Structures are given as structure tokens and as C-alpha cells.
Amino acid sequence: MNAIAIFVGGSTKTSTINGVSIAGSSSEETLYTPTLDLEYIINGMPLTKNEIPVTPNGLPTPAVITRALLRRIKIPYFAVDSGLYIKLKVPHIKIPSAIPGNNIELYDAMQKGTAKSIFEESKIMGEIISNKQEIFLLGESIPGGTTTAASIIEGLGFKAVDFISSASPNNPRELKKKIIESALKRISKNDDVFTIIDKIGDPVHISLAGFAAGALKNKSTVLLAGGTQMGAVLSILYKLNILDERIKIATTKWIANDKESNIFKLIEQIDKRIEIIVSDVDFSDAKYDGLKFYEKGFVKEGVGAGGVMVLSRYFGLSVEEIKKEIYNEYERLISIGKSNH
């Protein structure tokens, strides 16, 4: 089996609204998180700051899972800048038209025409990179992304607010609802898909949709490696009439079992043909609290973690082997942390 993985990072200033995202040690730090995630995946340690992205209570990025397993299954992988607020210091692909998204509660996300350009540029790249690949895996890092994803899904005519997940066990649903309701007021009934994204979306989900659309021109199976946010990608592809069953979602059991969200109902209303593959990896026996907290509903998913765990099973790794790789990588980071103090 051959496979390739792409990790798309970008920013939305929606993440800086207090309480929206815990994907950073503070609201402002969320603008650094996707850059640090991608630098860590490529380099083994971020370069922009000498620190691993954490939640306010110190839980590490799910990129720990992703990097540990990419090193084991040895597939090619790339970082993509699709609108990062802080530029990358590692080799990467840059989507030329991509810019960070604005705070959708108050402003249009991007200038008119941006979403269409991002989509077309990503589509070209997706077709090139996925050529002769059986599996094309797409992961994301965009703090505040569940809010902008829900906004996109609602804006395209589906239900999202009650189904979408959160990196926190206490999903700030009322806050997200308020932001999304404010954003939706700027849409008019004649707006096409791209105009809706320009108004109430972000640069990452439209880029992911473009990459997927490009891969569908080949014979690849597209694994959308993520949780409820991938509903936004599916809703875009559905509305553009390019969604088919070769696209699958691969996610974690922490998303599948989340009582605060429902990925199955979310995806079913968009297209019943889309398969959701759930990783069977569990951290209840982890030595470290940072990983055990996944079992309590923190973090859950991100930066392709669920998809890379599913892909590792395709490559023949047992659950125990997968966990061993992740635990070893976590130990490596702890030892780096200790040596820095």
C-alpha cells in the first residue's frame, strides 16, 4: 500500500475570542498553535518558539500522536500554509492566495474571491501530490476551527451547532452559537459556496476541500483525518457536486464517543454514503496524565491524529505498537522539557 499525508495549517482570528478555543495556552497564543504544530511535525521541535503547543492546563497538541506514527509508517508527508498568521520556518507548501481569516463574529472572513482562489490552487496541488497514491490523507490545524466549520456547515444549509465537537470536555456551545448567528446575518440567498466561505468561513476548510477535489481526479481514497470539522469540507464538496464515496473520515474514539457532539448525525445529513472510520486506540493505561486526559474528553483530535492512527492499522501496526510509538514520543518531549529547565 502507498499513501501520502498533507497537513494544512491556517489561522482565524475567531480563535482569539475568549473561551472559543483551548488550542493554545491563551486566546492570543492560538495564533501561534498551527505554526508550532506543523513545525513540530516536520522538525521534531518547533522553531518559531522552543515549545510544544499546549492547552491552558498544559495538555500537549495531538500532533504528538501524528508525528510518532508518521516516523513509524514512513510515508511521505508535507506541511501546507493555507493562511497561517505566523509564517513557518520549516520547508512547506504555500497556497498563494491564502491569508489568515478574520473574526467571523464581526467581519467577513476574507476578501471576496479569496476562497475560490484558495480552492483552485489547492485542487491543482492535490491532483499533483496524490498521483499514483492509494491513500491521500488530509489533516488540519486551525484553532477556532470547530466554530468556523460549524458556521460554514450552517451557511451551506445543514445543521451543525448541536453536532460539532470541541477540544474541551465543556463545549462552549452557547458562545459558538452567538458567534455563528452573528456571522450568518451577513449571508444573502444569492451567495454561492465561495462567497459564503469568504464571508463566514476560514482559509483552511476550503483548502482541504480543494486538495480533496484534486485527489478525486486520480484514483486515490481520500482520508479526511479529523473530527467534526471535516463536516465543513464535506459540505463544501457536496454543494460543489464533487463529493463521492472515495472520501472517508478517519477519526478518534474520543470524537466518536463524545457526548457533547455527534459526528455520525452531522455527516449523515450531508451525505449518507460517507464512511466514518474510528481508531480503536485508547490511552487509559498511559503513564502520563497528559495522555490520560484524552480519556476525560480533552483535546480528542487534531493535526490528523485519528487518521494517522487508522492508517497505521492499515499498515499492520497493532494497537499496542501504536501506543508504544506515541508513549515513546511523549517521553522524548518530556525529556526535552526537563533539559530546557
HELIX and SHEET records of a PDB file:
HELIX    1   1 LYS A   13  THR A   16  5                                   4    
HELIX    2   2 GLU A   28  LEU A   31  5                                   4    
HELIX    3   3 THR A   33  ASN A   43  1                                  11    
HELIX    4   4 ALA A   63  ILE A   73  1                                  11    
HELIX    5   5 THR A  114  ILE A  129  1                                  16    
HELIX    6   6 GLY A  145  GLY A  155  1                                  11    
HELIX    7   7 ARG A  173  LEU A  184  1                                  12    
HELIX    8   8 VAL A  193  ILE A  200  1                                   8    
HELIX    9   9 PRO A  203  LEU A  216  1                                  14    
HELIX   10  10 MET A  230  LYS A  239  1                                  10    
HELIX   11  11 LYS A  253  ALA A  256  1                                   4    
HELIX   12  12 ILE A  263  ILE A  270  1                                   8    
HELIX   13  13 ASP A  289  LYS A  292  1                                   4    
HELIX   14  14 PHE A  293  LYS A  296  5                                   4    
HELIX   15  15 ALA A  305  TYR A  314  1                                  10    
HELIX   16  16 VAL A  319  SER A  339  1                                  21    
SHEET    1   A 7 ILE A  93  LYS A  94  0                                        
SHEET    2   A 7 TYR A  77  ASP A  81  1                                        
SHEET    3   A 7 ALA A   3  GLY A   9  1                                        
SHEET    4   A 7 ILE A 135  SER A 141  1                                        
SHEET    5   A 7 THR A 221  ALA A 225  1                                        
SHEET    6   A 7 ILE A 247  THR A 251  1                                        
SHEET    7   A 7 ILE A 276  VAL A 278  1                                        
END                                                                             
